[in-house]
């Protein structure tokens, strides 16, 4: 099985719950070994944190619709990652560039294509398709918040019939004390509200929710690991990241230039040149099958 499947439900930090890491929002508190929560208190805190009063009217209506008809809620476990702050901000604002990196490295089938300002069409390569919109994005001191709304469906071997629904994602991040080597560290938290259309509700709540919870938590962790790996690569070999950015054919040229500039700044005073092919193989090593990795290294 291809290792890239860890990205199945996610895309960058802002898409990791697009098919929602969620469990039933029952009255009783449900606990899971992944460290996340579906408690009434966690849900209340997430709803109160949503900046509905600062959203445009159309965005607020979309968010409120999901909140009114939420059938499943999940707070994913908090992830802490060592990552250049500018690179993290870039990934949140331009998730399509991170997906383009995965494509170039050959580690994911995920596709994310701009469909208008702050809107993307997505397909995970395994039966999930949809549209994701950024409803709100704001800085909060040295951290920030994003609110996204998705609508899509799944058709594949996992379920006996197609599933459709919508989701609302609250993504928050804030700085943590730096790593021992001085690298900035950030905590990322994702709250997901899912509105499953009626015909698929029983399938999700009775059969699929443990699998969804585990895969969403794993996806968030793996995306954070990728961002840590990319940040470390930019610090060690900014020229290599620049060359990689130049190959992002599905990314806007201005965004490619921004990514290259972030890499140059991250590696200022510490850059050293490595063999380009070996460097890219090391970046992709965690997510490629052994035979594909050997091919890339050759």
N, C-alpha and C positions, 0 to 999 in steps of 0.2 A: 504494500500500500504506500502510495507516495506520501512523503512527509509533509508536502504542501497542504495536505488536508487539514492541518491544524488551523489554517486560515479560513476554513469553510464558512463559518458564520461571521467572519469579521474582515474589516478592511481598515488598516491603520487604527489609531486609538479611537476615532470617532465612529467606526462602523462595527466594532467588535460585537455589538449586540443587535445588529441589524435584523437577524432572525431571532433575537432576544434570548438572553440567558435569563430565563424566568421560571418561576414555579407558581402554583395557585396562591392567590392572595387570600387565604382563608382566615377566619377569625383567630384560630390557634396559630401560635408562632411555629413556623417550620424551620428547622435547622439542617444545614448540609455541611458535609466535611470540607467543602471548598472554602469556607470562611466567609461566604456571602450571607445574605439575609433576605427573607421575605416577610419580616415581621411588620405588624401594623405601625409600630413606631418608626421603623426605617422608611416605610412608605409615606407616613405623615411628614417626616423631615424632608423627604425628596420633593413632595408636592409644595411644601412651604418654601423650598429653595428655588423653585421655578420662577423666573422673573416675568410672569405673565403681564404685569402692569407696564413693563418696558418693551414689550413686543408690539410690532405693527398689528393692526386689527386682524388681518387675514391669518397671520401666524398664530396669534392668540386663539382664534377660533379652531384652528387645526389641533393645537395642543389640548384645548379644553374638550374637544370631541373625544380624543383618546382617553383623557382622564375620566370623563363621564361614563365611558363604556369599557374601562379597563377590566379585563378578565384575569390577567396574569401580571404579577409584578416581581421583579428581582433586583436586588442590589448586588452587583458583582463584588468579589473580594477586592480590597484596595491593593493596587500594585505600586511598588516603588522602583524607580529606574534611575540609573546614572546616565544622564543625557544632557548634551549642550542645550541650554535654554532656547536659543534661537532655532535650533533644529527641531525641538519639540513643538514650538509655536508654528513653524513652517508645516510640519506634518499634520497638525490639527487644521490649519487653514487650507492646505492643499493635499488632501488624502489621495487624490488621483496620482500625484507624483510618487508617493510611496508604493502604490499598486503598480505603477509603471516600473519602479525599481525591481519589484518582485518578478515582473514579466521578463525584464532583461536578464535577471539572475536565474530565471527558470525555476523558481521555487513556489509558484502559485498559479492556479488557473483563474483566479479572481480577476474580473474586469470591472473597471469603474470609469465611466465616460461622462464628461460634463454634458449636461442637458439644459443649460441656462445658468444664470448667475446663482451661485451657491446651491446648485442642484446637480445630482448625478444619477445616471442609470447604472445599475449594478447587476452582475450575474456571477454566481460563485463557481460555475462550471459543473455543479452537481445537482442542478434542478431549482435553485433559488434565483429568482429575478425580482427586480423592483426598482423603485425610485426613492431617493433619499434627498431631503431638503434641509438646509441649515436655516433654522428659524431665528436663532439668536446667538451672538458671539460677543463676549465682553471680557475685558481684562479685570482682574480683581487683585490689585497690588502686584505682586510678582507672579501670581497665578492667573487662573481664568476659568470661564464657564462657557459651554456650548450646549445648545438645545437643538436636537434634530428630530425630524419627523419622517418616517418611512412608510411606504405602502408597497406591498408585493405579495408574492406567493411562492409555494414550493410544490413541485410535482416530481415524484421519483419513487424509488423502491422502498423508501423508509415508511411511507404511508400508503394506505389502500386507495386514497383519493386525494386530489389536489387540495392544498391548504392555502387560504388567503387571509390577509389581515393587515393591520397597521401597527406602528409602534412609535413611541415617544422616548427619546434618549436624553438623559441629563448627564453631561460629561463635565467633571470638575477636576482641576489640577492645582497643586500648590507646591512651593519649594519645600524641601527637607534639608537638614544639615548635609553639607557636601560629603562625598566619599573621601576615603583616606588619601587619595591622590589629588584631591581638590576638585574632582569632577562634580558639577552641580547634580543634585538629586531631586526628583520630583515624585510626588504621590498622585496617582490617578484613580478616580472613583467614577464608576458608571452605574446609573440607575436606569432600569428599563421598564417601561409600561407597555404591555402588549394587548391589543384588541384583536382577538381571533374571531373570524367570521363564524357564525353559528354552526355550520356543518362540520367544522374542524375542531370545535372546542373540546369535545369528548376525547378525540384522538390525542390531543396535546396534553390535557390534564390527566388522563388515565394511563397513557402509554409512553409519551415522548418526553415529558418534562424532566425526568432524571438525566436523560441523554443530553437535552438542550442545556441544562444547568452545567453539566460537566464540560461540554464542548465550548460553551461561551466563556467560562472561567479559564479554560486552557487557551482559548484564542487570545484573550486579553493578555495573559502571561507571555505567550509566544510573540505577540506584536511588540510588547515592551522589551523583550529580549532582543528582537530585531533592531529596535531603535537604539538600545544600548550598544549593540554591535556596530551599527552604522555610525553612531557618535564617536566611538573609540577609533573606528577606521578613519573618520575625518580628522581626528586629532593626530593620528600617526602618519597618515598619507593623504593630505588634502588634494594633491595633484591627482591621485587615483580616483577620489570621489568626483573631482571635476570631470575627469574622462568618462566616468560612469554617467554623470548627469548629462553629458553631451549626447549620450545614446538614448535618452528618454524621448522617443519619437512621438509618444502620445501626450507629452507634457508641453504646455505653453512655453515658448522660448524664453519669455521673461522669468518664468518660474524656474526653468533650468538654470538660468543665470543667477537667480537668487540662491538656489541650492549650492551652486559652485562657490558663491561668495561666502556663504555660511561655512563651508568646508575650509576655505582659505583662512577665515578668521579663527575657526576652531583649532587649526593647525599652526597658527602663527608662532614661530620660534621653536616648534617641536617637530616640524615636518621632516620626513625622510622618505626617499623614493624606494619602493619595492617593485618587484616584477608585477606588472599589471594583471596578468592572467592568474598568477598565484594569489595575489591580493584579493581578487574577486572570488576565487574559489574559497578562500578562507572566510569571506563574508557570507557566502551561501552554504557553508559546510553543514551547519546544524539542520538545514531543511532539505537537503538534496539526498536522494538515495546514493549509496556508495558508487554504483556504476556510473551514474550521471556526474558525480563529483570527480571521479577519475577522468572522465572525458573532458570535463572543464579544465582540469589541471594539466592535461596533455595539450 
